[in-house]
Amino acid sequence: MDASDLHTPVMLERTLELLAPAIAAAVEAGRTPVVVDGTLGMGGHTEALLAAHPTLVVAGIDRDPDAIRLAGARLARFGDRFVPVQATYDRIDLAAEAAGVRLVDGILLDLGVSSLQLDAADRGFAYAKDAPLDMRMGQSGDVTAASILAERSDRELSRLFREYGDEKLADRYARAIVAARATAPIETSAQLVDILQAATPRALSNQGHPAKRVFQALRIEVNQELAILERTMPAAIAALAVGGRIVVLAYQSLEDRIVKRALQAAASSTAPLDLPAELPEHAPQLRLLVRGAELADEDERAANPRSAPVRLRAAQRIRPASIPEELA
């Protein structure tokens, strides 16, 4: 299996453009530039970064051993300039350490489910493919989508679908699932899709696939994606060297809200309103590089439908982190 055939990187050229100045500044300062790709996936963004910058080292994080293996094969020609790290992406410290530094020049987070996971028929991520309801990105741990459907109450399921999927029929779908599991365990994606379709009012049957938001909510819960992202953003900001840049691509509003809040907070002064002068420790840590969130252009959305929901945000560190930069 060739990883390059499985994945088209989203907003690739814009990502390269935003990270390039930080990489160039490190080179000009006589340092080996280091970027952490916190969501390695199939390695498309990392491949383009390594090809564009001959001295760059990229530490690529992924919790999925299949991604580490396939991306590693794809990136083998770059030798030790690619450093694989099997972990969740909140462990940016591990990735920096693996690359031999404490502070890094760039961080990329391409959030959500990867093409490898979405396209793998046996992983249960896609409602259009019948498979066991697993949805574990790292293929470890006891919690799966099937175990959640088997063990949670209708109230808990309803809350999950509403909060993580913004599903308007959350109560209805939760009751249908609890009723169905009383007859037989819900173990495959096809079973769940059938239950959701049967519970969808005829008047709403033409308003998108009824399983889309439920599958999203289950995936987020199984993998604790939002909790990990909440930990990742402050860790990422702290790991940036002065002049370093972070680029984040989010695919749904819950992710984007966390990213937006973290970047805006770090780009704002923390000085009390009644303080006559801003002290250095109250100055913003970041400078936002884009206004609001950028979207993929029409051509990319047409060529790669998975880019349609993406929201890109980026920022640059403008004052030292808590770790002195000379220790990087």
Residue pairs with C-beta under 8 A, 6 or more apart in sequence:
1 70
2 74
3 42
3 43
3 44
3 70
3 71
3 73
3 74
3 116
4 42
4 44
4 47
4 74
6 42
6 70
6 115
6 116
6 119
7 41
7 42
7 43
7 44
7 114
7 115
7 116
8 44
8 115
8 303
8 304
8 306
9 15
9 44
9 45
9 48
9 110
10 110
10 249
10 296
10 300
10 304
10 306
10 307
10 310
11 249
11 294
11 296
11 300
11 307
11 310
11 312
12 44
12 45
12 48
14 294
14 312
15 45
15 108
15 247
15 249
15 312
16 48
16 49
16 52
18 245
18 247
18 289
18 290
18 314
19 35
19 49
19 106
19 108
19 245
19 247
20 52
20 53
21 243
21 245
22 33
22 105
22 106
22 243
22 244
22 245
22 316
23 33
23 35
23 49
23 53
23 56
23 105
23 106
25 105
25 243
26 32
26 33
26 34
26 105
26 241
26 243
27 33
27 53
27 55
31 105
31 328
32 55
32 56
32 57
33 53
33 55
33 56
33 57
33 105
33 106
34 56
34 57
34 58
34 59
34 96
34 99
34 100
34 101
34 104
34 105
34 106
35 49
35 56
35 57
35 58
35 59
35 104
35 105
35 106
35 107
35 108
36 58
36 59
36 60
36 61
36 92
36 95
36 96
36 99
36 104
36 106
36 107
36 108
36 236
36 239
37 45
37 46
37 49
37 58
37 59
37 60
37 61
37 108
37 110
38 61
38 89
38 92
38 95
38 107
38 108
38 109
38 232
38 236
39 61
39 62
39 89
39 108
39 109
39 110
39 111
39 114
40 46
40 60
40 61
40 62
40 67
40 68
40 71
40 84
41 62
41 67
41 71
41 110
41 114
41 115
41 116
42 67
42 70
42 71
42 74
42 114
42 115
42 116
43 60
43 67
43 70
43 71
43 72
43 74
43 75
45 108
45 110
46 58
46 60
46 71
46 75
46 82
47 74
47 75
49 56
49 58
49 108
50 56
50 58
50 75
50 78
50 81
50 82
56 81
57 80
57 81
57 82
57 83
57 99
57 100
58 81
58 82
58 83
59 83
59 84
59 85
59 95
59 96
59 98
59 99
59 104
60 68
60 71
60 75
60 82
60 83
60 84
60 85
60 95
61 85
61 86
61 87
61 88
61 89
61 91
61 92
61 94
61 95
62 68
62 71
62 84
62 85
62 86
62 89
62 114
63 86
63 87
63 88
63 89
63 137
63 138
64 114
64 116
64 117
64 137
64 138
64 139
65 86
65 138
65 139
66 116
66 120
66 139
67 114
67 116
68 84
68 86
70 116
71 84
72 82
72 84
75 82
83 95
83 98
83 99
85 91
85 94
85 95
85 98
87 94
87 95
88 138
88 228
89 109
89 228
89 232
90 228
90 229
90 231
90 232
90 235
91 235
92 104
92 107
92 232
92 235
92 236
92 239
93 235
93 239
95 104
96 102
96 103
96 104
96 239
101 328
102 239
102 323
102 327
102 328
103 239
103 240
103 241
103 244
103 321
103 323
103 325
103 327
103 328
104 239
104 240
104 241
104 244
104 328
105 240
105 241
105 243
105 244
105 245
106 244
106 245
106 246
106 247
107 236
107 239
107 240
107 244
107 245
107 246
107 247
108 246
108 247
108 248
109 232
109 236
109 246
109 247
109 248
109 249
109 259
110 249
111 225
111 229
111 248
111 249
111 250
111 251
111 255
112 250
112 251
112 252
112 255
113 125
113 137
113 219
114 137
115 306
117 123
117 125
117 137
118 125
118 126
119 126
121 129
121 130
121 131
122 131
122 132
122 134
123 131
123 134
123 135
124 131
124 132
124 133
124 134
124 135
124 144
124 145
124 188
124 189
125 135
125 215
125 219
126 189
126 215
127 189
127 192
127 193
127 209
127 211
127 212
127 215
129 189
130 188
130 189
130 190
131 188
131 189
132 146
132 187
132 188
132 189
133 144
133 145
133 146
133 149
133 186
133 187
133 188
133 189
133 191
133 192
133 218
134 144
134 145
134 146
135 144
135 145
135 215
135 218
135 219
135 222
135 223
136 143
136 144
136 222
136 223
137 222
137 223
138 223
143 221
143 222
144 222
145 215
145 218
145 219
145 222
146 185
146 186
146 187
148 157
148 160
148 218
148 221
148 222
149 157
149 177
149 181
149 186
149 192
149 218
150 181
150 185
150 186
152 160
153 178
154 171
154 174
154 175
154 177
154 178
155 174
157 170
157 173
157 174
157 177
157 178
158 170
158 171
158 173
158 174
159 170
160 170
160 217
160 218
160 221
161 167
161 170
161 173
161 174
161 213
161 214
161 217
162 170
163 217
164 216
164 217
164 220
164 221
164 226
164 254
165 212
165 213
165 214
165 216
165 217
166 213
166 253
167 173
167 213
167 214
167 217
169 199
169 200
169 201
169 204
169 210
172 199
173 195
173 196
173 199
173 210
173 214
175 199
176 195
176 196
176 198
176 199
177 186
177 192
177 195
180 186
180 191
180 195
184 191
186 192
186 195
189 211
189 215
192 211
192 214
192 215
193 210
193 211
196 210
196 211
196 214
197 205
197 210
197 211
199 210
200 210
204 210
216 252
219 225
220 226
220 254
225 255
226 254
226 255
226 258
229 255
229 258
229 259
230 258
233 258
233 259
233 262
233 263
234 262
236 246
237 246
237 262
237 263
237 266
237 285
237 286
237 317
237 321
238 321
238 322
238 323
239 321
240 246
240 317
240 321
241 317
241 321
241 325
241 328
242 317
242 318
242 319
242 320
242 321
242 325
243 316
243 317
244 316
244 317
245 289
245 314
245 315
245 316
245 317
246 263
246 314
246 315
246 316
247 312
247 313
247 314
248 259
248 263
248 312
248 313
248 314
249 310
249 311
249 312
250 256
250 259
250 293
250 310
250 311
250 313
251 309
251 310
251 311
252 309
256 293
256 311
256 313
259 313
260 293
260 313
263 286
263 288
263 313
263 315
264 288
266 284
266 285
266 286
266 315
267 284
267 285
267 286
267 287
267 288
267 315
268 284
269 278
269 282
269 283
269 284
270 281
270 282
271 278
271 279
271 282
275 282
280 319
283 319
284 318
284 319
285 317
285 318
285 319
285 321
286 315
286 316
286 317
286 318
287 315
287 316
287 318
288 313
288 314
288 315
289 314
289 315
289 316
290 312
290 313
290 314
293 311
293 312
293 313
294 311
294 312
294 313
295 310
295 311
295 312
296 304
296 307
296 308
296 310
300 307
301 307
301 308
